[in-house]
Amino acid sequence: MENLKEQLEKDIKVLVRPLKDDMDELVEILRRRLTKKEWKYYKCKLSGASEDETCIELRCDKERLETIAKQTVVKINQEKIKHELMA
Protein backbone atom coordinates (compact mmCIF):
# COMPACT_ATOMS: atom_id res chain seq x y z
CA MET A 1 0.00 0.00 0.00
CA GLU A 2 2.97 2.34 0.36
CA ASN A 3 2.90 3.08 -3.36
CA LEU A 4 -0.81 4.02 -3.25
CA LYS A 5 -0.05 7.73 -3.42
CA GLU A 6 2.31 7.31 -6.42
CA GLN A 7 -0.23 5.18 -8.28
CA LEU A 8 -3.02 7.68 -7.62
CA GLU A 9 -0.80 10.50 -8.92
CA LYS A 10 -0.27 8.50 -12.14
CA ASP A 11 -3.97 7.65 -12.55
CA ILE A 12 -5.36 11.12 -11.85
CA LYS A 13 -5.10 13.17 -15.03
CA VAL A 14 -5.27 16.70 -13.59
CA LEU A 15 -4.04 17.05 -10.03
CA VAL A 16 -4.74 20.58 -8.81
CA ARG A 17 -3.44 20.15 -5.26
CA PRO A 18 -1.19 17.49 -3.72
CA LEU A 19 -2.81 14.33 -2.36
CA LYS A 20 -3.37 13.89 1.36
CA ASP A 21 -0.40 12.45 3.25
CA ASP A 22 -2.46 10.16 5.49
CA MET A 23 -2.51 6.75 3.77
CA ASP A 24 -5.32 5.46 5.99
CA GLU A 25 -7.49 8.38 4.94
CA LEU A 26 -6.77 7.81 1.22
CA VAL A 27 -7.60 4.11 1.61
CA GLU A 28 -10.81 4.94 3.46
CA ILE A 29 -11.95 7.36 0.74
CA LEU A 30 -11.24 4.82 -2.02
CA ARG A 31 -12.97 2.01 -0.13
CA ARG A 32 -16.02 4.19 0.36
CA ARG A 33 -16.16 5.49 -3.23
CA LEU A 34 -15.19 2.44 -5.29
CA THR A 35 -17.21 -0.76 -5.66
CA LYS A 36 -15.82 -3.92 -4.06
CA LYS A 37 -14.53 -5.21 -7.41
CA GLU A 38 -12.97 -1.85 -8.33
CA TRP A 39 -11.24 -1.65 -4.93
CA LYS A 40 -10.04 -5.26 -5.23
CA TYR A 41 -8.73 -4.48 -8.74
CA TYR A 42 -6.88 -1.41 -7.43
CA LYS A 43 -5.31 -3.42 -4.60
CA CYS A 44 -4.15 -6.05 -7.11
CA LYS A 45 -2.73 -3.30 -9.32
CA LEU A 46 -0.81 -1.86 -6.36
CA SER A 47 0.58 -5.25 -5.37
CA GLY A 48 1.85 -5.79 -8.91
CA ALA A 49 -0.31 -8.86 -9.54
CA SER A 50 -0.37 -10.15 -13.10
CA GLU A 51 -3.47 -9.90 -15.26
CA ASP A 52 -4.19 -13.60 -14.73
CA GLU A 53 -3.82 -13.36 -10.94
CA THR A 54 -6.10 -10.33 -10.92
CA CYS A 55 -8.72 -12.20 -13.00
CA ILE A 56 -8.64 -15.09 -10.52
CA GLU A 57 -8.92 -12.71 -7.56
CA LEU A 58 -11.90 -10.89 -9.11
CA ARG A 59 -13.41 -14.08 -10.56
CA CYS A 60 -13.75 -12.57 -14.04
CA ASP A 61 -12.38 -12.88 -17.57
CA LYS A 62 -9.88 -10.51 -19.22
CA GLU A 63 -12.64 -8.62 -21.04
CA ARG A 64 -14.45 -7.83 -17.77
CA LEU A 65 -11.11 -6.96 -16.16
CA GLU A 66 -10.50 -4.30 -18.83
CA THR A 67 -13.94 -2.84 -18.15
CA ILE A 68 -13.28 -2.75 -14.40
CA ALA A 69 -9.86 -1.15 -14.96
CA LYS A 70 -11.29 1.62 -17.16
CA GLN A 71 -14.21 2.15 -14.81
CA THR A 72 -11.90 2.49 -11.81
CA VAL A 73 -9.65 5.11 -13.45
CA VAL A 74 -12.68 7.08 -14.68
CA LYS A 75 -14.18 7.01 -11.20
CA ILE A 76 -10.91 8.14 -9.57
CA ASN A 77 -10.83 11.07 -12.01
CA GLN A 78 -14.28 12.35 -11.03
CA GLU A 79 -14.02 15.83 -9.54
CA LYS A 80 -15.90 14.89 -6.38
CA ILE A 81 -13.54 12.04 -5.55
CA LYS A 82 -10.40 13.97 -6.58
CA HIS A 83 -11.32 16.78 -4.17
CA GLU A 84 -11.75 14.27 -1.33
CA LEU A 85 -8.32 12.78 -2.07
CA MET A 86 -6.51 16.12 -2.17
CA ALA A 87 -5.11 17.91 0.87
Secondary structure in CASP SS format (residue, H / E / C, confidence):
PFRMAT SS
TARGET T0000
AUTHOR 0000-0000-0000
METHOD secondary structure of the structure
MODEL  1
M C 1.00
E C 1.00
N C 1.00
L H 1.00
K H 1.00
E H 1.00
Q H 1.00
L H 1.00
E H 1.00
K H 1.00
D H 1.00
I C 1.00
K C 1.00
V C 1.00
L C 1.00
V C 1.00
R C 1.00
P C 1.00
L E 1.00
K C 1.00
D C 1.00
D C 1.00
M H 1.00
D H 1.00
E H 1.00
L H 1.00
V H 1.00
E H 1.00
I H 1.00
L H 1.00
R H 1.00
R H 1.00
R H 1.00
L C 1.00
T C 1.00
K H 1.00
K H 1.00
E H 1.00
W H 1.00
K H 1.00
Y H 1.00
Y H 1.00
K H 1.00
C H 1.00
K H 1.00
L H 1.00
S H 1.00
G C 1.00
A C 1.00
S C 1.00
E H 1.00
D H 1.00
E H 1.00
T H 1.00
C H 1.00
I H 1.00
E H 1.00
L H 1.00
R C 1.00
C C 1.00
D C 1.00
K H 1.00
E H 1.00
R H 1.00
L H 1.00
E H 1.00
T H 1.00
I H 1.00
A H 1.00
K H 1.00
Q H 1.00
T H 1.00
V H 1.00
V H 1.00
K H 1.00
I H 1.00
N C 1.00
Q C 1.00
E H 1.00
K H 1.00
I H 1.00
K H 1.00
H H 1.00
E H 1.00
L H 1.00
M E 1.00
A C 1.00
END
